[in-house]
Every structure is written in C-alpha cells, then in structure tokens.
C-alpha cells in the first residue's frame, strides 16, 4: 500500500467539508459564549463561584479543543481524521445529554439541541465511513 492509498489521506467530500466548517464557526461562537458571556445565553447562569467559572471555562476549552481538531482535519483534507473528530464529538455530546438528564431529571432545550447535533453528526460520520469504504473497493 502506497502513501497515496492510505485512508488517512483520502480527501473530504465537499458536503462533509462544508459541514465541518459550519461546526468550526459554531464551535468558535459557543466557546466564546461559555467563556465570555454565559449569562446572556443561559438565563440564571452566574459566574460568581469558582466551581461555576471552572465548569463554564472548562466547557469552553473543550469546545475550542474540538474546533482545533476539526480545523486540523479540514486543513489536511483528511476524511478519516474528520470522521475521527465527529466520532469523538458524538461521544462527548451524548455524554453531556446524559449529564443534563441526570441533573435536570427531564430533557431541557440544551439536551434536545445536543441530541439533534449528535444525530446530524452521526449522519455525517456514516456518510464519511461509506465514502472511505467505497474508495477502498
């Protein structure tokens, strides 16, 4: 197998590339929201205690970390790396949904939004996997 046939180097289809850049922009926005102005988007949220600040800032850092991974995959034009980033994001988002359900007892808008995002990312992950498999045949 030559370097040119490695799945890591398979290019990202345009549809997935556009979706990836949308995730990057949304991630930058929400990372900023969590770190700079959480009260404006999440009513009742304060940043008065260390634990509140730590929770919000660490979420912002996690979002920005995901954005960095997406940008690397997109700039390298690697469908396999983008698929890996989507898989990790899906796992994290579904974990956040479970935490939200445990803490709230019922679904709220955030858990519903994260569930929808995880479903859309799962669709794109399946699309990328099919793309990578077709290129192997």
C-alpha positions in Angstrom: 0.0 0.0 0.0 1.5 3.3 -1.0 1.1 6.6 0.9 -1.4 7.8 -1.8 -3.8 4.9 -1.0 -3.7 5.3 2.8 -7.3 6.0 4.1 -5.8 8.8 6.2 -5.1 10.7 3.0 -8.5 10.3 1.4 -9.9 13.7 0.6 -13.0 15.0 2.4 -16.1 15.2 0.2 -17.4 18.7 -0.3 -20.6 18.1 1.7 -18.7 17.0 4.7 -16.1 19.8 4.3 -18.9 22.4 4.4 -20.4 20.7 7.4 -17.0 20.7 9.1 -16.5 24.4 8.6 -20.0 25.1 9.9 -19.1 23.2 13.1 -15.9 25.2 13.3 -17.8 28.5 13.2 -20.5 27.3 15.6 -17.8 26.0 17.9 -16.0 29.3 18.0 -19.2 31.1 18.8 -20.3 28.7 21.6 -16.7 28.5 23.0 -16.8 32.3 23.3 -20.3 32.3 24.8 -19.3 29.8 27.5 -16.1 31.7 28.4 -17.1 35.3 27.9 -20.8 35.8 28.3 -22.7 32.7 29.6 -25.4 34.8 31.3 -26.5 36.3 28.1 -27.4 32.9 26.5 -28.2 30.8 29.6 -30.6 32.6 31.8 -29.9 32.3 35.5 -26.2 31.3 35.0 -23.8 33.2 37.1 -20.0 33.1 37.3 -19.8 34.1 41.0 -18.2 31.0 42.4 -15.1 29.1 41.4 -17.0 25.9 40.5 -19.3 27.8 38.2 -16.4 29.6 36.5 -14.5 26.3 36.3 -17.4 24.4 34.7 -18.1 27.1 32.1 -14.5 27.8 31.2 -13.6 24.1 31.0 -16.6 23.6 28.7 -15.3 26.5 26.6 -11.8 25.0 26.4 -13.3 21.6 25.5 -15.2 23.2 22.7 -12.2 25.1 21.4 -10.2 21.8 21.6 -12.7 20.2 19.3 -12.6 23.2 17.0 -8.8 22.8 16.7 -9.2 19.1 15.8 -11.8 19.9 13.2 -9.6 22.6 11.7 -6.6 20.2 11.5 -8.7 17.6 9.8 -10.1 20.1 7.3 -6.8 21.7 6.5 -5.2 18.3 6.0 -8.2 17.4 3.9 -8.4 14.0 5.6 -11.8 12.3 5.6 -10.5 9.7 8.1 -9.4 12.5 10.6 -12.7 14.3 10.2 -14.6 11.0 10.8 -12.5 10.5 14.0 -13.3 14.1 15.2 -17.0 13.5 14.5 -16.9 10.2 16.5 -15.3 11.9 19.5 -17.7 14.8 19.3 -20.7 12.5 19.2 -19.5 10.6 22.3 -18.9 13.9 24.2 -22.3 15.4 23.2 -24.2 12.2 24.2 -22.3 12.2 27.5 -23.4 15.8 28.0 -27.0 14.8 27.3 -26.8 12.1 29.9 -25.3 14.5 32.5 -28.1 17.0 31.6 -30.8 14.4 32.1 -29.3 13.3 35.4 -29.0 16.8 36.7 -32.4 18.1 35.4 -34.4 14.9 35.6 -36.1 15.9 32.3 -34.9 17.0 28.9 -34.3 20.7 28.6 -33.5 22.8 25.5 -29.8 22.2 25.8 -30.2 18.4 25.9 -32.5 18.5 23.0 -30.1 20.7 21.0 -27.2 18.4 21.8 -29.2 15.3 20.8 -30.1 16.8 17.4 -26.5 17.9 16.9 -25.2 14.4 17.7 -27.8 12.9 15.3 -26.7 15.2 12.5 -23.0 14.4 13.2 -23.8 10.7 13.3 -25.4 11.0 9.8 -22.2 12.8 8.5 -20.0 10.2 10.2 -21.9 7.4 8.4 -21.6 9.3 5.1 -17.8 9.6 5.6 -17.5 5.9 6.5 -19.4 5.0 3.4 -17.2 7.3 1.4 -14.0 5.8 2.8 -15.2 2.2 2.2 -16.2 3.0 -1.5 -12.7 4.4 -2.0 -11.2 1.0 -0.8 -13.1 -1.0 -3.4 
